[in-house]
Amino acid sequence: MRARDFVTRTGEIALLSGRAFAAMAARPLETRLWFAQMEQLGVRSLGVAGIATIFTGMVLALQTAYSLPSLGVKYYIGSVVAKSLVRELGPVLTALIVGGRIGSGMTAEIGTMTVTEQIDAMRSMAVDPVKKLVAPKLAAVLVMLPSLTVIGCGLGILGGLLVAVFQLHVQASVYLNNIVQNLTLADVVSGVGKSFVFAYIIAIIGCYNGLHTEGGADGVGRATTDTVVTLAITIMISDYFLTKLFILVVS
């Protein structure tokens, strides 16, 4: 029975995805809603994403220097921090932290509208809820999550620089030159490419669970919890396959 439910939900998510992308391209374009969602979902998440990544970069620098001191690894901290953040930790951490915040918010917002029959009211007035609710959120997350990932990776590299210079006594020029020499375009493409896929996962799962919420306020709470758990599992599983894909394609 669970396998059947999984297949059913997968098909429904695929249909919702198609409708959402079609609504994004259909005129009139809801650009005002898009920008409002970018501010709400993206700009307001900058703080939490920045804090997570900058301290991750600092931890990476410390662990790298003190785990293998006999190999003189501290002079290669720049490339270790940059590659780890850009290829893997930056996209995944940003998706998990920001996704948990905005995914649960999307589910709670749309779920509340669903259980209070506001979605049915929109349909009765010939207003497509996918175009008004789902498409703007999808467009906003597709733009803002990669942007947050890039900013987060930059802050993480800066955090590693601070630790390298002030605690490990590595010259800033050595740290930065090591990054320039070793960080490749394939690393950047891999990290940013993952963030686009994670953005799609966050928006679609968050909106889908909201549209299928049942059971009043208690149902909204269950749907929100389900969104956070599903997002975390889906992001981690998809990260493995995306890593293999990008290794084959761009490395």
C-alpha positions in Angstrom: 0.0 0.0 0.0 2.9 2.4 0.8 4.5 1.7 -2.5 1.2 2.5 -4.2 1.0 5.8 -2.3 4.5 6.6 -3.1 3.9 6.1 -6.8 0.7 8.2 -6.6 2.4 11.0 -4.8 5.3 11.0 -7.3 2.8 11.2 -10.2 0.9 14.1 -8.5 4.1 16.0 -7.9 5.2 15.5 -11.5 1.8 16.9 -12.7 2.0 19.8 -10.3 5.5 20.5 -11.6 4.3 20.6 -15.2 1.5 22.9 -14.3 3.7 25.2 -12.2 6.3 25.6 -15.0 3.6 26.2 -17.6 2.0 28.8 -15.3 5.4 30.6 -14.9 5.6 31.0 -18.7 1.9 31.8 -19.3 0.9 35.5 -19.6 0.2 37.6 -17.8 3.4 37.1 -15.8 2.9 37.6 -12.1 6.2 39.5 -11.7 5.0 41.4 -8.6 4.2 38.2 -6.8 7.6 36.8 -7.9 9.5 39.7 -6.4 7.5 39.6 -3.3 8.3 35.9 -2.8 12.0 36.5 -3.6 12.1 39.0 -0.7 10.1 36.8 1.7 11.8 33.5 0.8 15.2 34.5 -0.2 16.3 37.8 1.3 15.0 37.0 4.7 16.9 33.7 4.7 20.3 35.4 4.0 21.1 35.7 7.7 20.7 32.0 8.6 22.4 30.8 5.5 25.3 33.2 6.0 25.8 32.2 9.7 25.7 28.5 8.8 28.3 28.7 6.0 30.7 31.1 7.5 31.1 28.9 10.6 31.3 25.8 8.5 34.3 27.3 6.6 35.9 28.2 9.9 35.4 24.6 11.2 36.8 23.2 8.0 39.9 25.3 8.3 40.5 24.2 11.9 39.9 20.5 11.2 42.1 20.5 8.2 45.0 22.1 10.0 44.8 20.1 13.2 43.9 16.7 11.8 47.0 16.3 9.6 49.6 18.7 11.1 52.6 16.6 10.1 51.8 16.9 6.4 51.8 20.7 6.3 48.2 20.7 5.2 47.6 24.1 6.7 49.2 25.7 3.6 46.6 24.0 1.4 43.6 25.0 3.6 42.3 27.4 1.0 41.7 24.8 -1.6 40.3 22.3 0.9 37.8 24.8 2.3 36.9 26.2 -1.1 36.4 22.9 -2.9 34.5 21.4 0.1 32.1 24.3 0.3 31.6 25.0 -3.4 31.1 21.4 -4.5 29.3 19.9 -1.5 28.8 21.6 1.8 27.6 25.0 0.5 24.7 23.7 -1.6 23.7 21.0 0.8 23.8 23.1 4.0 22.0 26.0 2.4 19.3 23.7 1.0 18.8 22.0 4.3 18.7 25.1 6.5 16.9 27.5 4.1 14.7 24.7 2.7 13.5 23.7 6.2 12.6 27.4 6.8 10.9 28.3 3.6 9.5 24.8 2.8 7.7 24.6 6.1 6.5 28.2 5.6 5.1 27.4 2.2 3.3 24.3 3.5 1.8 26.2 6.4 0.6 29.1 4.3 -1.0 27.1 1.5 -2.2 24.4 3.9 -4.0 26.9 6.0 -5.7 28.3 2.8 -6.6 24.7 1.9 -8.2 23.7 5.2 -10.1 27.0 5.4 -11.4 26.4 1.8 -9.7 29.5 0.4 -8.2 27.4 -2.4 -11.7 26.2 -3.3 -12.9 29.8 -3.3 -10.1 30.7 -5.7 -11.1 27.9 -8.1 -14.8 29.0 -7.9 -13.8 32.4 -9.1 -11.8 30.9 -12.0 -8.5 31.8 -10.4 -5.8 29.2 -10.8 -4.1 28.6 -7.4 -1.1 27.1 -9.1 -0.4 30.3 -11.0 -1.1 32.6 -8.0 0.5 30.5 -5.3 2.8 27.8 -6.6 4.4 29.4 -9.6 5.6 32.6 -7.8 7.1 30.5 -5.0 8.8 28.1 -7.5 10.3 31.0 -9.5 11.5 32.8 -6.4 13.2 29.8 -4.9 14.8 28.9 -8.3 16.4 32.4 -8.3 17.2 32.9 -4.7 18.5 29.5 -3.5 21.4 29.5 -6.0 22.1 33.1 -5.1 22.2 32.3 -1.4 24.4 29.3 -2.1 27.0 31.5 -4.0 26.9 34.1 -1.2 27.2 31.4 1.5 30.2 29.8 -0.2 31.9 33.2 -0.4 31.2 33.8 3.3 32.4 30.3 4.1 35.7 30.9 2.3 36.0 34.2 4.2 35.5 32.3 7.5 38.3 29.9 6.5 40.5 32.9 5.7 39.9 34.4 9.1 40.9 31.2 10.9 43.9 30.7 8.6 45.3 34.2 9.1 44.5 34.9 12.8 44.8 31.4 14.3 46.9 29.3 12.0 49.2 32.2 11.0 48.9 31.5 7.2 49.4 34.5 5.0 46.2 35.7 3.3 48.0 35.7 -0.1 48.9 32.0 0.3 45.3 31.1 1.2 43.8 33.0 -1.7 46.4 31.9 -4.3 45.8 28.3 -3.3 42.1 28.8 -4.0 42.7 30.5 -7.4 45.1 27.7 -8.5 42.8 24.8 -7.4 39.2 25.9 -7.7 37.9 25.0 -11.2 34.9 25.9 -13.2 33.7 22.3 -12.8 33.6 22.8 -9.1 31.4 25.9 -9.5 29.1 24.3 -12.0 28.6 21.3 -9.8 27.7 23.4 -6.8 25.4 25.8 -8.5 23.8 23.1 -10.6 22.9 21.2 -7.4 21.3 24.3 -5.9 18.9 24.6 -8.8 17.7 21.0 -8.3 17.4 21.5 -4.6 15.4 24.7 -5.2 13.0 22.8 -7.3 12.6 20.1 -4.7 12.0 22.6 -1.9 9.4 24.6 -3.7 7.4 21.6 -5.2 7.3 19.5 -2.1 6.4 22.5 0.1 3.6 23.5 -2.2 2.4 20.0 -2.8 2.0 19.2 0.9 0.2 22.5 1.4 -2.3 21.8 -1.4 -3.0 18.3 0.0 -3.4 19.3 3.6 -6.4 17.8 5.5 -7.7 17.9 9.0 -7.8 21.5 10.1 -5.0 23.1 12.3 -3.7 19.7 13.3 -3.4 18.7 9.7 -1.4 21.8 8.9 1.0 20.9 11.7 1.4 17.3 10.3 1.9 18.6 6.8 4.6 21.1 7.9 6.5 18.4 9.8 6.2 16.0 6.8 7.6 18.7 4.6 10.7 19.3 6.7 11.4 15.5 7.0 10.8 14.8 3.3 12.9 17.7 2.2 15.9 16.6 4.3 15.7 13.0 3.1 15.1 14.0 -0.5 18.0 16.5 -0.6 20.5 14.1 0.9 19.5 11.2 -1.5 19.4 13.5 -4.6 22.8 14.9 -3.6 24.5 11.5 -3.9 23.1 11.0 -7.5 23.8 14.6 -8.5 27.4 14.2 -7.3 27.8 11.1 -9.4 26.2 12.9 -12.4 28.4 16.0 -12.2 31.6 13.9 -11.7 30.8 12.1 -15.0 29.6 15.2 -16.9 31.8 18.2 -15.8 34.8 16.7 -14.0 
